């Protein structure tokens, strides 16, 4: 993927010097569909001018920093955090950004773990004015509330989703199939269109948390008559976590479960159909009448506080001085600041979720993980569909089950699949002795060689020891391990200990 590539522009005495890669491209070229809604990022240094562009959602993570050399400035750009750090980017951590990350499991806006490194915004532009670099971006403009009835909104969803699938290339189609709604919607429409070479793959959930995705996916495959495989979860959870963090550029605690499928080679000319976006565009996830009333009253700080109801283990796991820098109050202020950017849209919380959680977490799946073989297509990002879903009156999405609107749309379009249930996640196996022992041993070996600046050794090591002897010690280790590995790796990045990242290929 060319993660070691970079571009450096340095202004010296009002002249710009260049080094690095003059031409870089990552993603599916927008001209393939003649639209800017296909995730991509590119730069080209040509005849003394920087040509920079990315998609309207800013999904592909391209990082930048601006360095000062006396009165001169240097602009560094790369798809790799590590590359920027190696090139001299400031290694100071951004504890305000990380305060929100600890509680949400994703970064907000253009934040990264590092104070002076940012992700390019959507529709990014870089200009040089008065000897200074200026980076700007634009969020997609939403239409006003469409005022459609719920029935009309469902019909529009069905029609535009079919249009989205029809706009994709006529290539062999591969669907990572879960027991949820997004991938089911994609599979059923591809099957209706008789997409060539259509096949699906599901992944066993990693112990000790299990779900019924494979069995549900098998029923869908049988219904549509397509080939279906199940990939084993694999082992070595800490190694997977390290490798995943490198691929996602330390952007999320999620996605390690996807690696067994994502790293498998695919036949040439095969396109992956990813469901990114559907789970936030057409549901009322974390949207309630209570929060909507708070928004109407401009009590944004109270809305932000609802995202961090408790502290879990943070107060006891972080060193005291660092916890002060990344306290719950700091996190709430950062979340409120980001929500404020979306209050003018017809569905402010939906917009907040899409351009934060979807962009910075689920968007990493098609943009950073599915990297072997052919293209990766994201039907929910199809511009007309994306804009339509964002204009649906929010009251149509509200329900006791936040997924009801999407459930009804699928049932409306494919009644033949209505009796196949959706997955139930979060079930835990017991006692999962082998999983606990394996995770604890791996984590203990990895942690033994780190100095523990960002997490208390007195917090982590006793829990590792307990996991080795207590087969029922499930919840704590499952939630602690990704955070512990993440902090140990970020600590190594901040210290310049590149060889301590524990990254190995899968």
KALINNOR-V94025 format. One record per run of one state. SS is the DSSP state (2 for helix, 1 for strand, 0 for the rest). FROM is the first residue (numbers start at 1). TO is the last residue. If there is no record, write none. Layout:
# KALINNOR-V94025
ss=SS from=FROM to=TO
ss=SS from=FROM to=TO
This chain:
# KALINNOR-V94025
ss=0 from=1 to=5
ss=1 from=6 to=12
ss=0 from=13 to=14
ss=1 from=15 to=20
ss=0 from=21 to=22
ss=1 from=23 to=27
ss=0 from=28 to=29
ss=2 from=30 to=32
ss=0 from=33 to=39
ss=1 from=40 to=46
ss=0 from=47 to=48
ss=1 from=49 to=54
ss=0 from=55 to=62
ss=1 from=63 to=69
ss=0 from=70 to=71
ss=1 from=72 to=78
ss=0 from=79 to=80
ss=2 from=81 to=86
ss=0 from=87 to=92
ss=1 from=93 to=93
ss=0 from=94 to=94
ss=2 from=95 to=104
ss=0 from=105 to=105
ss=1 from=106 to=106
ss=0 from=107 to=113
ss=1 from=114 to=114
ss=0 from=115 to=117
ss=1 from=118 to=119
ss=0 from=120 to=124
ss=1 from=125 to=129
ss=0 from=130 to=131
ss=1 from=132 to=136
ss=0 from=137 to=149
ss=2 from=150 to=166
ss=0 from=167 to=171
ss=1 from=172 to=176
ss=0 from=177 to=180
ss=2 from=181 to=192
ss=0 from=193 to=198
ss=1 from=199 to=203
ss=0 from=204 to=208
ss=1 from=209 to=210
ss=0 from=211 to=212
ss=2 from=213 to=224
ss=0 from=225 to=226
ss=1 from=227 to=231
ss=0 from=232 to=236
ss=2 from=237 to=247
ss=0 from=248 to=251
ss=1 from=252 to=252
ss=0 from=253 to=255
ss=2 from=256 to=262
ss=0 from=263 to=269
ss=1 from=270 to=273
ss=0 from=274 to=277
ss=2 from=278 to=281
ss=0 from=282 to=288
ss=2 from=289 to=296
ss=0 from=297 to=299
ss=2 from=300 to=305
ss=0 from=306 to=313
ss=2 from=314 to=317
ss=0 from=318 to=319
ss=2 from=320 to=325
ss=0 from=326 to=327
ss=2 from=328 to=340
ss=0 from=341 to=347
ss=2 from=348 to=369
ss=0 from=370 to=375
ss=1 from=376 to=377
ss=0 from=378 to=378
ss=2 from=379 to=381
ss=0 from=382 to=382
ss=2 from=383 to=390
ss=0 from=391 to=393
ss=2 from=394 to=396
ss=0 from=397 to=403
ss=2 from=404 to=413
ss=0 from=414 to=414
ss=2 from=415 to=417
ss=0 from=418 to=426
ss=1 from=427 to=428
ss=0 from=429 to=432
ss=2 from=433 to=447
ss=0 from=448 to=456
ss=2 from=457 to=469
ss=0 from=470 to=474
ss=2 from=475 to=495
ss=0 from=496 to=497
ss=2 from=498 to=500
ss=0 from=501 to=506
